[in-house]
Amino acid sequence: MAATGAWRIFDIDWQIIGSRQPGWRPKLELMTDRRTPTVLLAVGHGSVDIYQGIVPVMVPFLVAERHYDYLAVTGFVLAANVLNSLVQPLFGLLNDRWEMRWLIPASTLLAGIGVALVGFAQWYPLSLAVIALSGVGVAAYHPAAARMARSVTGGDHVRMSWFSLGGNIGFALAPALVTPLLAFGGLAAAPVLVLPALVGTLVTLPLLGRRAAAERRAASAKARVTAGDNWPEFGVLTLIIVLRSMAYLGLSTFLALFVFQRVGNSPLVGGIALFVLYASGAVGTWLGGKLAARFGRLPVMRVSYAVSALALAGVAFVPGPALLAFVALAALSSYAPFSLHITLGQDYLPSRIGTASGVTLGLAVSVGGMFAPALGALAGATSLQTTLACLIVLPVLGALLALRLRDPRPRPPIQSLQQVGSVNTVD
């Protein structure tokens, strides 16, 4: 006799199926729910991107416990991003040729293991190596996950923003979870940081079981693409994302130390500033999808980069705790176009979704970390305030370059944000 049961956990439908025969073992499967794939992808995305947020959180503790200077700690940001930048296009190309769903949980585990090993790696080069290992995990994850997200969401602005939002929430949770842990246990507690990867892997595995049919449909849709790939505009978009990456990674790398100097003499103050940065970035991702559904992607991008330049000026020059308001504004404006970069890149390269995803969600974002040592040298030669002030020019250049782009999709009809919210829900 068949045995079935169903219930809801975290607003996701599950069911247990099987047969009550000798040796029967219950099998847990996801019930058919259009909302479920997006939710699971968002959670899995957060469990990976938390490791990108953890590295800047570790910086004050690496300085305090292991006595590294500014240039040395920027090496960790470089290690977390350089291999990410180099191998991300390769993973994108591989995902364009073959179905590699297994890479999503495998890369999640690799990202977590690399960060956890920092607690055992006392030798500086070894610490760089394990952080680089985590970066490879992050690099492998994004093209495969973004391809799956494109299939699940159909490239919808709001739904893609929810996928991106999951990663931004992971960033936001990094200082909130990691700062108290390291403040209490020091870097010796770093092995505990493998737990998010384990959770992300377990959450993603049920989704992979139902991806085969969807992947076949995505391959069929790819075969029907008739529009040519627009490499020139994709190149301009990539340059814009690189500029955004340089500004944001420069801010996140030095923000904890800068606030430590300007506001209070405790690493916890820096953790609070990073939490404001990442949490506001998560809100900005969601807001960007909503605004793009009303006004179009490119207008939102251009205004966001202009506002970002003003916000960075406030971070650098406004004294006292008030600078945290500009930290929030900088994150909001920097992340509003985040999911829009992904959908634009995929629309510019409709026959190379994996490659477009690898560049816009990974390579162009992480390559900014390659400039971290130069920023560290500048900070050592001048000051953190001067270094942050130099970042202002980057979003200005991004806004000017965005004026050259054209949106390959027709602009949506103007509608109220209330209508957008009611129509474009994650379902």
N, C-alpha and C positions, 0 to 999 in steps of 0.2 A: 504494500500500500504506500502510495506516495505521501511524503510528509512535507508540508510547506508551512512557512510562517513568515510574517513580515513585520517590520517595525521601522521607526525612524531614529537615526542617530545623527546629531549635528545637522538636522534638516536635510538628510540624505536618506533615500529609501534603500533598504536592504531586504533580502529574503534568504531563507534557508531552504534548500531543496534536496531531495534524495529519496530513498526508498527504505522503508522499515523492514529490511531483509537481514538475515544473519551477515554480520560484517559490515553493515551500513555505517557510513561515516557522513556526517552532515557536510554540505558544501555551501559556503557563503558566497552569494553573488549579488551584484548590484541590480536592483530593479530598474526597469527602463524609466528614466527621468531625464528630460532635456537639460535640467539644471545641473545634474550630477557631474558630467565631464568638466564643465567650467570650474565648478567648485573644487574638484580634486586637483585639477591642473594648477589652480591658484594656490592651494595649500602646498602642493609639491614645489611650486616655484618659490614660495616663501622659505621652504626648508633648505633650498640651495642658496638663495641670495642672502640669507642670514650670515653666511660665511664670508661674503664680500663685506658686510657691515662689521663683522667681528674684527677684522684686521686693524682698522683705525681705532677701535675701542682698546685694542691691546697695546697701542703705542705708548700711552703714559706708563703702563705697567712694565713694558720692556725698558723704558728709560729708567724707571725707579729701581727695578730689580737687577737689570743687567748692564745699566750705565751706558747705554748706546747714545750717541749724539744724533742731531737732526738728520745728518746725511745717512747714518746707519739705519734709522727707523724708516726713512723713505725707501730704503732698499727692500723692506718687507712689502710695501705697496707695489714696488716694481716687480718683485717676485710673484706676487699674487696676480699680476696682470700681464706680464710679458709673455709667458707661455700661453696664457689665455688668448692674447692677441695673435700669436703666431699660429696656433693650431685651430682656432675657431673657424677660419674659412675652410680648412680641411674637413672638419666635421660637417660643415654646411654642404660641401660638395658630396661627401659620402651619403648624407641624408637625401640629397637630390637623386642619387642613383639607387639606393637600397633602403628598404624598410629597416630601421634600427631602433625599434621601440624599446628594446632591452637596455639601450644606452641610457635611458632616463633614470631608472633606479640605480644602475651601476655608477653613473657619474655623481648621483646624489651621495652615495656612500663614500666615494673618493674625495669629494669636497669636505665631508665631515672628518674623515680620518686624517687628512692633511693638517687641518687646524688642531685637532686633538693632539697630534704628535709634537706640537710646539712645546708642550709641557715637559717632554723628555729631551728635547734638542737644546742642550746648553751651549753647544758650539755654534757660533754665528752662521757659518756657511751651511750647517745642517738645518738650522732654523729656516734659512732662506729656501732650502730644498723642499722641506715639507710644506711650507706655505705655497711654493710653486706647484706642488702636487695637488693641493687644494684648488689652485687656479685652473689646472688641467681639468679637474672634475667639473668646475663651473663652465669651462669652455665647451666640454662635451655635452653638457645638459641643454644649453640654450637652443641650438639649431633644431634638435629633435623635439623639444617641448614646444617651441614656437610653431613648428610645422603642424604638430598635433593641435595646437590652439587655433591655428588658421582653419583647419578642417572643422573643428568643433564650433567655432564662432562665425564662420563664413566671412571673416574680416570685418565684422561689425565694430564700429568705433567704441561703443560702450562696452560690449562684451570683451573685446580685446583689452580694454582698460581694466576690466576686472582681473584678467589673467596677469597683466602687468602689476596691478594692485597687490596681488599675492606676493610678488617678489619685493615690492616696496615695503609691505608690512614686515617681511622678513628682515629687511634693512632696519626698520624701526624697532623691531624687537631685540636686535643685537645689543645695543647699549643697555636697554632695560633689563635684559637677562644676564648679560655677560659682566657688566660692571660690578654688580653686587657679588657675583660669584668670584671674580678675580680679586675684588677688594677683601673678601673673606679668606680665600684659599690661595691667593697668588697664582702665578703661572703654573704651579703644580696642579691646580684644579682644571687645567685646560682639557685633559682627557674626557671630562664630563661633556664637553661641547660636541661630542659625536652624537648625542641624543637627538637633536633635530634631524640629522640625516637618517637615523633609524626610523623616526616617525614619518618623515617624508617618503621613504621607501615603502613602508607599509601602506600608506595612504594611496600611493600611486599604483601599486601592483594590481588592485582590483580593476582599475581603469584600463590597464593594458590588455586584459582579457577580452574586452569588447572593442578593441581598436582595429581588428583585422578588416572588418567590412568597411569601416570608415576610411581606412587607409586606401583600400581599393577604389572607393569612390573619389578620394582625393587624386589618386593616380589617373583615373579616368578623366576627371575635370582638367588636370594638367595637360592631358593629351588633346583636349579640345581647345586649348588656348590658341588663339589666332593673333592676338596683339603681340608686337615685337617688344623685346626687352629694351628699356630706355636707360642705357648705361651712363650717358652724360649727366642726366639729372640725378641718377642714383649716386654718381660720384660727388656731386654737389651736396646731396643729402648726407653722404658719409662724412664729408669734411665738416659740415655743421655739427654732426653728432660728436666728432672728435673734439671740436672746440668746446662743446658742452661738457664732454667728459673731462677735459683738462681743467675746466673751471670747477666742476663739482668735486672731482677727486682731490684737487688742490685744497678746496675748502674743507672737505671731510677729513683730510689727512692732518691738517694743522688746527682745526677748530678746537679740539679738546685742549691742546696746549695753549692756544690763544686765549680762550675763555679762562683757563687756569691762571694765566697772567693778569687778565683784565678784571675778573670778577671775584675769584676766590682761590684759596690755596689748598684745594683738595681735588684729587682725581675724580671724585663724584660729581663735581661741578661740570667737568668736561663731559662726563657721561650724560648728564642732563641736557647739555647743549647738543650732543649727537642725537639723543632721543628726539629733541625738538626738530632737528634737521631731518631725520628719517621719517618721523611720524607725519610731518608736514609734507614731505615728498609723497607719502602714500595718499594723502588727501589730494595733492596736486594731480596725481595720476588719474584718480577718479573724476576730478573736476575737468581735466583736459578732455576726457572722452565725452562728457556731457556737453561741454562748450563746442567741441568739434561737430557733434550731432546737430547743433543749432546754427553755428556760424561757418563751419568748414574747417578743415585741418590747417591749411596754410595761414589764414588770419590768426588762429590761435597760436601757432608756432611763432609768428613774427612778434606779436604783442608780448608773448611770454618771455622771449629773449630780451626784449627791451626792458621789461620790468626786472628781469634777473640782474641786469647791469646796475640798476638803481639799488637793488637789494644788497648786492655785494659791496657797494660803496657804503651803505649803512652798516654792514657787518664790520668793515674795516675801520670806520671813523666814529661811529656812535659809541659813547663811553658807557660803562656800567651795564647792569642787567638789561637795559633797554635794547642792547644789541641782539638779544634773543628774538625779539619781534622781527628783526631784519633777517635773522637766520631762518625763521619760519617762512618769510616772504621769498627768500632766495630758493628755498626748497620747493615751495609751491610753484613758482615760476619756472624752475628748472625741470620739474617733473610733469608739468601740464602737457608738454608735447611728447612725453616718453613713449606712450603706446602709439601715438600718431606717427612717430618715426618708423615703427615696425610695420604698420599697415601701408604707409607710403612706400617703404622699401619693397614690400611684397608686391605692391601694385606696379612699381617701376620695373620689377623683374618677375613677371607672372609665370614664366616657365622655370624659374630657379628660386622657388620659395625657400628651400633650405639654405642656399647661399645668401639670399637677402636677409633671412632671419639671423644667420650666423654673424653677418656684418653689423646690422642695425641693433641687434639685441646683445651682441657680444663684443666683436672686434672693435667697432668704433667706440663703444662705451669703455672698454677696458684699456684701449691703447693710450688713453690719457694718462694712465698710471706710469707709462714709460717716461713721462716728463717730470715725475715726482722727484728724482734725484736732483734735477736742475733747480726745482723749486726749493728743495732742501738746502742746496748750496747757496741760493739767494737768501734764504732765511738766516743761514749762518753768517753770511757776509753783511746783511743789513738788519732786518727785524721781521718778525711774523706779520706785523701790520703792513709793512711795505710789500711783502710777498702777497698778502691777500688783496692789497690795492691793485697790484699788477694783474690780478685775475679779471678785473672789471672789463678790460678791452675784449675779452674772449666772447661773451654773449653779444656784445655790440657787433662784432664781425659775423656772428651767427645770424643775427637779425638781418643784416645787410645781404648775406648770401641767400637767405630764405626768400628774399624778394625775386630771385631768379627762378624759383621753382614754379611749376604748374601742377595742379592736382589732376591726376589721370581719371578721377571719378567726377561725375557731375555734382555740383554743390547741392546739398540737401535743402529742401524748402525751410524757410524760417518758421520755427515753432517755439513755443514757450518751453522753459526748462521743466516745468511741471508735465507738459506733454511728452517731452523727451524721456523723463523718468518713468512715465506710465507705459510708453511704447517699448523702450529699449531696456527692459529688465533682463536679468540673467535667468533664463528659463531653459 
